[in-house]
Amino acid sequence: MDAYLVEFGNMLLRWLHVVAAIAWIGESIYFVMLDNSLKPPTSAEGRKRGVFGEMWAVHGGGFYHNQKYLTNPAELPDDLHWSFIKAYTTWLSGFALFAVMYLWKPSFYLVNPASSWAWAASLTGWQASILAVVFLVLGWVIYDQLCRRISPNMERDGLLSVAVAIMMVVVAYLSCQIFAGRAAFLITGAVMATAMSANVFFWIIPGQRRMVTALKNGEKPNPLDGKRGKQRSVHNTYFTLPVVLLMLSNHYSFIYTGPYAWIILSLFIFSGAAIRQYFVLRHLGQNKLVYPIVGVALLIVIAFMAAPRPASVQGTNTAPESSMPATETSSANRADAVQLAQVMEIMQARCVQCHAQHPEQAGFPAAPAGVLLETEQQTLQNPQLIKQVVANKYMPLGNITNMTEAERELIARWNP
């Protein structure tokens, strides 16, 4: 019952996170569209009142007339609409979900025993959990310092964009080296999402509050508050599509279990940013097809890099015969065809602890993506996925069931 309650709470928390993210991102995308679609006021009265830009729209059986003022509206009502609750709810629910799914069982989901860095491969669960949280904190601190030092007055935002892009490549590389692939993609997305929410909390909303206070006191607002808020909002805009993809990436192991995972991760970030740039410019009346072409081209490169490769059995180190199930010993070192019965014996010994109908009864986590391996029919539904995640040592999670190199080599030679 306890496992069921945890899983049910997980479902509700995920639902909250998705709904809050949809609301926040939807509102963000709408305001970017609105801001970039504004046209100079056509009426003398509007220009006299200080209208910076306006847009007419039709929706829901009615007409809307949006007007934008910079820092000189004729009047400022008390019931202003503020956009921050959705941002905070998205981050808080996302971090809670990360804690329940990853920090709660770090040995399964965070530790990367296959890491080429010895110290990373030997991390304990609690050490990996602390390091994951440090990633989020340091990610925000470094990003914020880049903004403060490179373009404090928003005069070198182009250079700042390059620096932030380099930072994300470094984050992608480090996370894929230190953490298990599934967690690495999620943590990289969480670094970006943390920066987005922190931008709202530390810069955008405080700057807007100072502007409102100054106007109500009859003072002239500091224009840097508006410029800084705009700078951070622009960054949030380009983070949006990559973050959404990375939050969904845990369902697709073929993108994070290969040797090029950090490159694939980086290309996803650039692809999402390029596609987002197209829509931003489209709202400005510019149809720059080069951006979606670049974005799609990067996705094609990703598809090629993530595609499964034929496994090579030459030079494979095999474990002693005694480390394998008895029926495997003679066949593991031969180049003949591997039979399904041999694979099923490994599945039963190493995999069904999680990939079963009710793994929680034995204290193991539920099967990712609902992949079951209790029967031959279930195993034959995902042969290439099994071969890939076993070859890349993503499965078993944290090698909790002690799968041997000889067993991995046998599965690599399996030709279903």
N, C-alpha and C positions, 0 to 999 in steps of 0.2 A: 504493500500500500504506500509506503514512503517513496519508493521509486516512482510510482504512478503520480503521486502528488507533485513531486519535483518536475516530472515531465509535463504535467498539466500546467503548472506555473510557468514552465519554460515556454509553452505554447502561448499563454496569455501575454507574457513579457515580449515575445517576438512579435505578436500582433500589435501591441502598443508601439513597439519600436518602428515597425513598418508604417503604421498609420501616421505617427508623428513625423517620420521622415518624408512621407508623401506630402503631408501638409506643409512642411518647411521648404522642401525642394520646390514644390509646386508654386508656393508663394514667391520664392526667390526667383524662379524662372519667369514668373509673371511680371515682377517688378523690373527685371532686366529687359524684358520685351517692352514694357511700358516706357522705361527710361530711354531706350534706343529708338522708339517709334514716335517720340514727341516732335512736333513741328512748331515753328514760331507762331505766336498768336496772330490771328488775322484781323482781329478787331482793335481799334484804337483804344477802346476801354480796357481790354485785356492787357495791352502793353502799358497803359497808364497805371494799372494796378500791380504791375511788376511780374506778370505771368512770364515765366521763362520758356515754357513749352506746353503744348496741349495735344490731346488726342481724342477723337470721337470713336466710339465703338458701339456695336449692337450685340446684345447677348441676352438670353433668357426673356425674350419678348419685350425688351426695353432698350433704351439708348443711354449711353454713358458719355459724360464729358469730363475727362481727366485733365487737370491742370497742375503744373509744377511750378513752385516758387523756390528760389534758392534760399536767401536769408532775409527776404524783405516782404513777407506776406502782410496784407493790410490788417488782418486779424488772425489770431491763433486760438482756436477753441480749446477747452480743457479736455474734451473727449477724443484726443488724438489716437489713431490706431498705431500700436507699437508691434513690431515683428521680432519677438525674441522667445516667447514661451515655447513655441514649436521647436526652436533650435535647442533650447535647454532640455526639453523633454526627449528629443531624439538622442542627444548625447548620454543623458543619464540612463535611459532605458537601454541604450546600446552597451554602455559599460556594464550595467547590471547583467545583461545577457552574456557578455564576454566573461564576466566573473563566474556565472553559473556554468557556462559551457566549457571554458578553458582554464580559468584560474582554480576552479574547484577540483579539476582532475588534470593537473598539468603533466603528469607522467604519461598520460594517454595522448594529449593534444598539443602540448607545447615542446616537450623535450625532443630533440632531434638526434637520436643515437647514430644516425648515418652521417652526421656532419663531418666534414674533412678537418675541422678544427677540434682538436682533442678536448680542449676545455669545454667547448659547447656540447660535445657528445656526452661528456661526463656530468653535465648539470643535473642536480636533483630537481624534483618537482617544484619545491618552494623557491629555489634559486631561479628557475625559469619564470615563475610567476612574478617575482620581484623585478626581474630583468624586463619582462613584458610591460609592466607598468612604467618602469624607467624609460622605456622606448617612447611611450606616449608623452611623458613629461618633457624629456629632452627634445623630442621632436618639436613640441610647441616652443620651447625656449630658444632653440636654434633658429627656427623659422622666424620668430618674433625679432630676434636680434638681427637677422638678415634684413628684415624690413626697416628696423630702426637705423641701422648703420649704412646700408647701401642707398636707400631712397627715403630719408626721413621727411623730406619736403615734397615727395612725389615727383621729383624731377628726373629720376633715373629708374623708372619703373621697368623699362625694358631690360636693363641689366639685372634688376632684382628678379625678374621672371626667369632669366637664365640661371641665376643662383639657386632659386627655389627648385627648378627642374633638376639641377645637379644634386641638390640635397635629396630629392626623392629617389634618384637613382642609387645614391649611397644607402638610403634607408632600405630600398628594395634588396640591394646586395647583402647588407648586413643581416636583415631579417631572414633571408633565405639561407644564409650560412648558419645562423644560430638556432632558429626555430624550425619545427616540422613545417613542411610546405604549406599545409592547410592553414596553420596559424600564422605563417609568415605573410601570406597574402592578406589575411584579415588584419594583422597588426599594422601593416603598411597602410591599409585603408583607414584604420583607426587613428593613425598618426595624422592623416589628412583631415579626417572628421573632427579630431580634437582641435586642430588648428582652426577649422571652420567655426566651431562653437566658441572657442576662445576668442576669435576675432569679434564675434558678436558680443561676448560678455565683457571683454577688456577694452575694446576700441569702438565698435560701431554704436552700441547703445549708450555708453558714457558720453561719447562725443555728441550724439543727438540730444542727450539730456542737457548738456552744457549749452547747446545752441538754443534749445527751448527756453531754458532759464534766462539766458541773455536777452532774448526777444521779449519775454514777459517783463523783464526789468527795464525795458527800453534801451538796452545796450546793443552794440554791434557784435554779432557772434564772431568767434575766431574762425576764419575761413579754413584753417588747417584741420579743424575738426571734421568738416564736411569732406575735405580731400582725403584725409586718412580713412574715414569711413568708406569712401568710395573705393579706395585702393584695396582694402581688405575685402570688400564686397566683390570686387572683380576677381580676386584670388578664389574666393568661395565659389564663384561661378564656374571657374575652370576645374576646380576640384570635384564638382558635383558628379559628373558622369563616371569618372574613374572610381570614386568612392562607392557608388551604387553597384558597379560591377564587382569590386573587391568584396563587398558585403555578401554577394551571391556566389563567390568563387568556390566556397567550400563544397558546393554540390558537384564540382567538375574537377576531379582529381587529375585528369590528363594535363591540366595547365600548370599544376604546381608540384608534380612528382618527377619531372624530368630534370636533366642536368642543366637546362637553360632556364630554369624557373625565374631567376632574378631578371634575366633579360626579357622574358615574356611579361613579367610584372611591370617592368619599366615601359615596355611598348604599349601595354594596355593604358597606362597613365597618359602617354603622349597621344595615343589614338583618341581617347575620350576627350582630351583637351582640344585636339584639332577639330573633332566633330562639333564640339560645343562652340568653338570659334566661328564655325560656319553659320550657326543659328544666331549668334550675337551680331555678326555682320549683316545677316539677312534682315534683321530688324532695322538696321540702318539703311536698308535699301541696296546693299551690296551683295551680289550673288557670286561669291568667291568659291567656285567649285574646287579649287585646288585643295581646300581644307578637308572636305569629305573624301576626296580622292586619296590624300595622304593618310587619313584615318583608316579608310578601308584597306589601303595598301599595307599598313602596319598590321591589320587584322589578318591579312593573307599570310604575312610573314609569321605571325604567331601560329596560325593554323599549320604551317609547314614545320615550325620548330617543335610544336607540341605533338605532332603525329607520332604514333608508335613506330619504333624501329625494330627490324628483325633482331632477335637476341643472338648473340654470339656465345658459343660455349667454349671457345678456345681460351685457354689460360685461366679458366675458372678454378678457384681454390675450393676443393671439396672438403667437407668435414669428415672425421673418422666414421667408419661404418656404424659404430655403436651409437652415434648420435642421431641416427635416422630410424624411422620405423622399420621393422624387420623386412617387410616385403619390398622396401625401397632399396635396400643395400646393394643388391646385384645390378639393378638397372640404373642407378644414379650415375655410375661411371661409364655407362655404355652410350654410344651415339645412336642407338635404335630408338624407335618411336616410343613416346611416353603414353601410357594408357590412362584413361579416365579414372580407373580404379586406383591407380597410384596417386593421382592428384587428389582424389577424394579422401584418401587416407591422411594426406597432409592437411586437407581442409578440416577433417575431424579432429586432428591432433593440435592444430595451431589456430584455426580461424573461427570455428563455430561458437567459440566462447562468446563472441560478440555478434557474429552473423547468424543469429538464431531467432526464433520467434519470440522468445522471452529471455534475453540475456541477463536482464536485471535480476532474475532469480538466483543467478550465480555471482552477482556482484559486478558484472561487466557492463560497459556502456552499450547503448543500443546501436545496431548496425547503421553505419553512415549511409544515407540515401536509401535505407530500407533494403540493402543488398543481403539476401539470405543465401547461405551456402550449406544447408543441411542435407540437400539431396543432389543427385546428379543433374536433374532437370534445372534446379536453381543455379547450380554452378555453371552450366552451359549457357545461361542467359547473359553472362558477363565475362567471357573468357579473356578477351583482350584487356579489359580493365583489371582483372585479377593478375595477369602477367605483368602489366605495367607497374602497379603499385607494389607488387612483391619484388620485382627487379630493382625498383628504386628505393626499396626498404622503407616505404611509407607505411606499409602494412606488414605485420600486425602493429598497431599503434604502440609506439615505445617498445616494440618487440616484447610485449608483455608475456607472450607464450613461448618465447625462445626459439623462434624458427631458425634453423641452421642454414649455412651457406649451401650445403648440398641439397637441401630441400628447395631453396630458391633457384638453384641451377636446374633442378628437375622441372620445375614449373616453367622456367624460361624455355626449355626444350619441348614443352608440351605444344602440340599442334592440333588443336581441337577441330 
